[in-house]
């Protein structure tokens, strides 16, 4: 069963406001959830390649809680709502909006298993990073030069 259900994409194409609203359908851990930004190719059929993916960190959630995933910059936080449920705010930290185009859509995936590639040898760890970036994390956080 899916943990999350997409409620809506709000303020499409509006920087710092664009967000995906998700409802927690069943108790679970967000670490098994992934949100992809992609495009519809025809009704009910989306493109299966995405350059925008947000994988949630470990966080236990309860049915009825709400997840708000902003596509822009920010710092995550949790707020207790008047109804006793929790609102979790996450930030994709993208420099540009993701869902501004008419056919853009969000896809939620629940994953139960994964495997990563082995860690590179120490001499290769930072090979391939952009000039001036000491690590991949630093490269991802660096301001755009475009």
C-alpha positions in Angstrom: 0.0 0.0 0.0 1.2 3.5 -0.8 2.1 5.7 2.2 1.6 8.9 0.3 -1.1 10.2 -2.0 -0.6 13.3 -4.2 -3.3 15.9 -3.3 -2.2 18.7 -5.7 0.7 20.7 -7.1 0.2 24.3 -6.0 1.5 27.5 -7.5 2.9 25.8 -10.5 5.9 27.7 -12.0 6.0 30.3 -9.2 9.5 30.5 -7.7 9.6 30.0 -3.9 5.9 29.0 -3.8 5.6 26.0 -6.1 5.0 22.9 -4.0 3.6 19.4 -4.0 0.9 18.6 -1.3 0.9 15.0 -0.2 -1.5 13.2 2.2 -0.2 10.4 4.4 -2.6 7.5 3.7 -1.1 4.9 6.1 1.4 4.9 8.9 5.0 4.4 7.6 8.4 5.8 7.1 9.0 8.4 4.4 12.5 6.9 3.6 10.6 4.5 1.4 9.0 7.3 -0.6 10.4 9.1 -3.7 8.8 12.0 -5.6 9.7 12.4 -9.3 9.1 15.3 -11.5 8.3 14.2 -15.1 5.8 14.9 -17.9 2.6 13.3 -19.3 3.1 12.0 -22.8 -0.7 11.3 -23.1 -3.5 11.1 -20.6 -2.6 8.7 -17.7 0.8 7.9 -19.2 3.9 9.7 -18.0 7.5 9.8 -19.3 9.5 7.2 -17.3 12.7 9.3 -17.2 13.1 12.1 -14.6 15.9 14.5 -13.9 14.1 15.7 -10.7 13.9 13.2 -7.8 13.3 13.9 -4.1 14.0 11.0 -1.8 12.7 11.6 1.7 15.0 11.0 4.7 13.9 8.6 7.5 10.8 10.0 9.2 8.0 8.1 10.8 4.6 9.5 9.8 1.0 8.7 10.7 -2.1 8.4 8.6 -3.7 11.9 8.4 -0.4 13.8 8.5 0.4 16.1 5.6 3.6 16.6 3.6 4.3 19.8 1.8 7.3 19.6 -0.6 8.5 23.0 -1.9 10.5 22.8 -5.1 12.7 25.8 -4.1 15.1 26.5 -1.2 14.4 26.3 2.5 14.9 24.4 5.7 12.7 21.5 6.7 10.4 21.8 9.7 7.4 20.2 11.3 4.3 22.0 12.6 1.5 20.5 14.8 -1.8 21.4 13.2 -4.9 22.5 15.1 -6.5 19.1 14.2 -3.7 17.3 16.1 -2.0 16.0 12.9 1.4 17.1 11.8 2.4 19.1 8.8 5.9 18.2 7.5 7.6 20.8 5.3 10.4 19.7 3.0 12.4 21.7 0.4 13.8 20.2 -2.9 16.3 23.1 -3.1 16.0 23.5 -6.9 17.1 26.7 -8.5 14.2 26.6 -10.9 10.6 25.5 -10.7 9.8 22.0 -11.8 6.1 21.9 -12.6 5.5 25.1 -14.6 4.9 23.5 -17.9 1.4 22.3 -18.7 2.2 18.6 -19.0 4.5 18.5 -16.0 3.4 16.1 -13.3 4.6 14.6 -10.0 4.8 10.8 -9.5 5.1 9.2 -6.0 7.0 5.9 -5.8 7.2 3.6 -2.8 10.4 1.6 -2.7 11.1 -1.3 -0.4 14.6 -2.2 -1.4 17.6 -0.4 -2.9 21.3 -0.9 -3.4 24.0 1.7 -4.0 27.2 1.3 -5.9 30.3 0.7 -3.8 32.0 3.8 -2.4 35.0 4.8 -4.6 38.5 4.4 -3.5 39.8 7.5 -1.6 41.9 8.8 -4.5 38.8 8.7 -6.8 36.2 10.1 -4.4 36.2 13.6 -5.7 37.2 12.8 -9.3 34.6 14.2 -11.7 33.4 17.0 -9.5 33.2 20.5 -11.1 36.3 22.6 -10.9 36.5 24.3 -7.5 34.0 21.9 -5.9 35.6 19.9 -3.1 32.7 17.4 -3.0 29.6 16.3 -4.8 27.5 17.8 -2.0 29.3 21.2 -2.4 28.7 21.0 -6.1 25.0 20.4 -5.7 24.7 23.3 -3.2 26.8 25.8 -5.2 24.9 28.7 -6.9 24.2 28.3 -10.5 26.5 30.0 -13.0 23.8 30.1 -15.7 
